[in-house]
Amino acid sequence: MNSPWLPFIYQYSIFTIFFIFTTMIAIKKDVISLSHPTERRILFEIIAGYLFFIIFHALMIIFAGV
């Protein structure tokens, strides 16, 4: 029997590595300036939205009874 958690873990682990890598490059190349309050807030909102989506997806799997 296949578990829905294996694709979940695979999908979010790969994308999290990609997300961290691209965010680090953007900060290093000064595409995102952490000293600017608006850009810092936007980055926070992107990270919060990503975490919300992970939690929402996990809750859908849990509530599906798997």
Sequence and secondary structure as in RCSB ss.txt:
>XXXX:A:sequence
MNSPWLPFIYQYSIFTIFFIFTTMIAIKKDVISLSHPTERRILFEIIAGYLFFIIFHALMIIFAGV
>XXXX:A:secstr
   THHHHHHHHHHHHHHHHHHHHHHHHTTSS TTSHHHHHHHHHHHHHHHHHHHHHHHHHHHTT 
